[in-house]
Amino acid sequence: MMQPGAKIILFHDAALVTLLRDDIASIPFPAHWDLPGGGLDADETALEAVLREVREEIGLRIDPATFVWTRRYGLDSTLFAAPISPAQISEIQLGDEGQRWTMMPIAAFCTHPRAIPHFRPRVAEFWESQR
């Protein structure tokens, strides 16, 4: 069974924060572009997990009141979305996982051959809902 997880689309204009996963054979989707977030710790909600993961992975504290979208996918996966400001983008610092981060155009992520495959249509679904 898959570990429950939570991810977030942090976007500004038509770009989103993406993380290039480590290139290690033992992890799922090595060297693929990913969204901030990860697995839930014991007794942690999806919201608590995504807020913790964002702090750990890119050093940002995100206010849940800014969230504009939430979707559950099956029993184990929750995807959130929130806008971020240029000031927040300038504060991003990569934690101890991943090779690097970038602000990737949303359209590019949705078709990128090295974006995690199941996140491409989910990001597209979110972006379409914002139009």
Residue frames relative to the residue before (quaternion, step in Angstrom):
aa qw qx qy qz dx dy dz
M 1.0000 0.0000 0.0000 0.0000 0.00 0.00 0.00
M 0.4837 -0.6810 0.4782 0.2714 3.54 -1.03 0.84
Q 0.4827 -0.6361 0.5100 0.3199 3.57 -1.10 0.68
P 0.4953 -0.6424 0.4807 0.3330 3.61 -0.90 0.82
G 0.0353 -0.8208 0.5698 -0.0194 3.56 -1.00 0.83
A 0.1678 -0.7572 0.6230 0.1016 3.51 -1.35 0.32
K 0.0631 -0.7825 0.6194 -0.0055 3.56 -0.96 0.95
I 0.1791 -0.7877 0.5796 0.1075 3.56 -1.26 0.34
I 0.3070 -0.6865 0.6312 0.1899 3.50 -1.19 0.78
L 0.0532 -0.7696 0.6363 -0.0040 3.57 -0.50 1.22
F 0.0280 0.8528 -0.5140 0.0877 3.56 -0.32 1.25
H 0.0478 -0.7355 0.6737 0.0529 3.49 -1.34 0.49
D 0.7936 -0.0214 -0.0720 0.6038 3.55 -0.67 1.16
A 0.7544 -0.3598 0.2620 0.4825 3.63 -0.74 -0.95
A 0.5926 0.5297 -0.3842 0.4698 3.59 1.08 0.75
L 0.1707 -0.7853 0.5878 0.0931 3.56 -1.20 0.52
V 0.5559 -0.5843 0.4771 0.3493 3.53 -1.29 0.49
T 0.0222 0.7820 -0.6219 0.0358 3.56 -0.84 1.02
L 0.2376 -0.7599 0.5949 0.1100 3.53 -1.19 0.70
L 0.3113 -0.7225 0.5836 0.2011 3.57 -0.89 0.91
R 0.3839 -0.7503 0.4949 0.2116 3.56 -0.48 1.24
D 0.6192 -0.5259 0.4277 0.3964 3.53 -1.25 0.48
D 0.3946 -0.6984 0.5478 0.2374 3.56 -1.20 0.59
I 0.3056 0.7278 -0.5272 0.3145 3.53 0.48 1.33
A 0.4831 -0.7180 0.4234 0.2681 3.57 -0.65 1.13
S 0.6687 0.5445 -0.3024 0.4061 3.60 1.09 -0.63
I 0.6711 0.4618 -0.3173 0.4854 3.64 1.21 -0.10
P 0.5601 -0.5793 0.4494 0.3857 3.59 -1.16 0.44
F 0.8639 0.0739 -0.0724 0.4928 3.56 -1.08 0.77
P 0.0404 0.8130 -0.5784 0.0531 3.63 0.63 1.04
A 0.8525 0.1187 -0.1220 0.4943 3.56 -1.16 0.79
H 0.4838 0.6134 -0.4639 0.4177 3.57 1.05 0.81
W 0.5012 -0.6229 0.5087 0.3196 3.55 -1.26 0.50
D 0.0913 -0.8112 0.5761 -0.0422 3.52 -0.81 1.15
L 0.4532 -0.6279 0.5507 0.3115 3.53 -1.37 0.12
P 0.5750 -0.5569 0.4399 0.4071 3.61 -1.12 0.42
G 0.5436 0.5920 -0.4721 0.3622 3.55 -1.11 0.74
G 0.0017 0.8068 -0.5908 0.0068 3.54 -1.28 -0.07
G 0.7818 -0.3576 0.2618 0.4386 3.50 -1.30 -0.44
L 0.4936 -0.6389 0.5099 0.2969 3.51 -1.25 0.58
D 0.3747 -0.6714 0.5909 0.2442 3.54 -1.10 0.79
A 0.7012 -0.4500 0.3323 0.4422 3.59 -1.27 0.29
D 0.8586 0.0887 -0.1016 0.4946 3.56 -1.01 0.91
E 0.5152 0.6163 -0.4273 0.4149 3.59 1.17 0.50
T 0.3910 -0.6933 0.5478 0.2577 3.59 -1.03 0.77
A 0.6626 -0.4783 0.3787 0.4345 3.58 -1.27 0.23
L 0.6463 0.5188 -0.3219 0.4578 3.59 0.97 -0.82
E 0.6573 0.4986 -0.3122 0.4711 3.59 0.87 -0.90
A 0.6564 0.5234 -0.3095 0.4465 3.58 0.95 -0.87
V 0.6936 0.4722 -0.3026 0.4521 3.59 0.79 -0.94
L 0.6333 0.5181 -0.3401 0.4635 3.61 1.00 -0.72
R 0.6546 0.5007 -0.3049 0.4773 3.60 0.98 -0.85
E 0.6742 0.5070 -0.3018 0.4442 3.58 0.85 -0.95
V 0.6336 0.5213 -0.3362 0.4623 3.61 0.98 -0.78
R 0.6315 0.5142 -0.3308 0.4769 3.60 1.00 -0.78
E 0.7046 0.4744 -0.2703 0.4532 3.59 0.84 -0.98
E 0.7515 0.4423 -0.2274 0.4335 3.58 0.83 -0.97
I 0.8384 0.0893 -0.0273 0.5371 3.60 0.93 -0.81
G 0.5430 -0.6967 0.3609 0.2992 3.57 1.25 0.31
L 0.5614 0.6047 -0.3993 0.3997 3.61 1.18 0.32
R 0.2494 -0.6969 0.6466 0.1843 3.51 -1.28 0.57
I 0.1306 -0.8057 0.5773 0.0219 3.55 -0.60 1.21
D 0.3612 -0.7220 0.5529 0.2063 3.56 -0.91 0.95
P 0.4374 -0.7158 0.4733 0.2689 3.62 -0.62 1.06
A 0.5644 0.6008 -0.3886 0.4116 3.61 1.18 -0.43
T 0.6502 0.5146 -0.3211 0.4575 3.61 1.22 -0.36
F 0.4723 0.6835 -0.4487 0.3294 3.60 1.22 -0.20
V 0.1896 -0.8102 0.5498 0.0733 3.57 -0.88 0.97
W 0.7972 0.1439 -0.0304 0.5856 3.59 1.24 -0.26
T 0.0519 0.7674 -0.6377 0.0413 3.55 -1.11 0.77
R 0.0415 0.7796 -0.6243 0.0272 3.57 -1.01 0.83
R 0.2642 -0.7085 0.6302 0.1760 3.51 -1.17 0.76
Y 0.1214 -0.7584 0.6372 0.0637 3.54 -1.07 0.82
G 0.8116 -0.0609 -0.0053 0.5810 3.54 -0.27 1.25
L 0.7245 -0.4300 0.3163 0.4360 3.55 -1.21 -0.49
D 0.7805 0.4325 -0.1533 0.4247 3.54 1.14 -0.64
S 0.7692 0.3614 -0.1779 0.4961 3.60 1.15 -0.18
T 0.0270 -0.7776 0.6281 -0.0096 3.56 -0.88 1.02
L 0.1164 -0.7782 0.6157 0.0417 3.55 -0.99 0.93
F 0.1444 -0.7739 0.6153 0.0401 3.53 -0.87 1.08
A 0.0976 -0.7659 0.6253 0.1137 3.57 -1.32 0.16
A 0.0726 0.7797 -0.6178 0.0718 3.53 -1.10 0.82
P 0.4370 -0.6646 0.5253 0.3024 3.57 -1.06 0.68
I 0.1208 -0.7587 0.6307 0.1092 3.55 -1.23 0.49
S 0.4775 -0.6901 0.4823 0.2513 3.53 -1.19 0.63
P 0.6510 -0.4775 0.3942 0.4391 3.59 -1.24 0.20
A 0.6191 0.5371 -0.3525 0.4516 3.63 1.03 -0.69
Q 0.6519 0.4937 -0.3185 0.4794 3.59 0.97 -0.79
I 0.6251 0.5354 -0.3436 0.4523 3.59 0.96 -0.82
S 0.6710 0.5033 -0.3060 0.4504 3.60 0.95 -0.83
E 0.6652 0.5026 -0.2997 0.4638 3.61 1.21 -0.38
I 0.4699 0.6938 -0.4463 0.3139 3.61 1.21 -0.23
Q 0.0427 0.7601 -0.6462 0.0537 3.52 -0.99 0.99
L 0.4390 -0.7106 0.4901 0.2493 3.55 -0.71 1.11
G 0.3893 -0.7144 0.5390 0.2180 3.54 -0.96 0.94
D 0.7468 -0.4224 0.2833 0.4286 3.56 -1.17 -0.55
E 0.6520 0.4270 -0.3396 0.5265 3.59 1.24 0.32
G 0.7499 0.3808 -0.2899 0.4567 3.54 -1.11 0.67
Q 0.5028 -0.6684 0.4752 0.2734 3.53 -1.26 0.59
R 0.7626 -0.1934 0.1563 0.5971 3.57 1.06 -0.81
W 0.2913 -0.7192 0.5937 0.2133 3.53 -1.35 0.08
T 0.0081 -0.7819 0.6226 0.0302 3.54 -1.28 0.33
M 0.4137 -0.6099 0.5928 0.3248 3.52 -1.37 0.23
M 0.0787 -0.8187 0.5688 -0.0075 3.57 -0.33 1.28
P 0.5195 -0.6050 0.4836 0.3609 3.61 -0.96 0.73
I 0.5429 -0.6465 0.4243 0.3275 3.57 -0.88 0.94
A 0.6424 0.5244 -0.3294 0.4515 3.60 0.95 -0.83
A 0.6437 0.5145 -0.3217 0.4664 3.60 1.04 -0.72
F 0.6354 0.5255 -0.3344 0.4565 3.60 0.95 -0.82
C 0.6794 0.5307 -0.2914 0.4147 3.57 0.89 -0.97
T 0.7648 0.2998 -0.1810 0.5408 3.60 1.22 -0.36
H 0.4495 0.7203 -0.4425 0.2886 3.60 1.25 -0.10
P 0.4502 -0.7175 0.4563 0.2727 3.61 -0.73 0.99
R 0.7467 0.3521 -0.2235 0.5182 3.60 1.17 -0.37
A 0.4151 0.6177 -0.5265 0.4111 3.57 1.16 0.63
I 0.5796 -0.5764 0.4190 0.3952 3.60 -0.99 0.71
P 0.5239 -0.7201 0.3526 0.2875 3.57 -0.51 1.23
H 0.7274 0.4352 -0.2796 0.4509 3.63 0.78 -0.87
F 0.6259 0.5229 -0.3636 0.4502 3.63 1.18 -0.19
R 0.5308 0.6462 -0.4162 0.3571 3.62 1.12 -0.50
P 0.7324 0.3967 -0.2791 0.4779 3.68 0.67 -0.90
R 0.6131 0.5517 -0.3564 0.4391 3.60 1.10 -0.55
V 0.6386 0.4904 -0.3184 0.5003 3.58 1.03 -0.77
A 0.6327 0.5254 -0.3278 0.4650 3.61 0.99 -0.80
E 0.6279 0.5304 -0.3280 0.4656 3.60 1.01 -0.82
F 0.6476 0.5057 -0.3177 0.4732 3.58 0.92 -0.88
W 0.6962 0.4954 -0.2951 0.4275 3.58 0.73 -1.10
E 0.6320 0.5267 -0.3278 0.4645 3.58 1.02 -0.79
S 0.6533 0.5255 -0.3189 0.4419 3.61 1.01 -0.75
Q 0.6686 0.5129 -0.2939 0.4512 3.60 1.19 -0.44
R 0.5815 0.6131 -0.3639 0.3919 3.60 1.24 -0.21
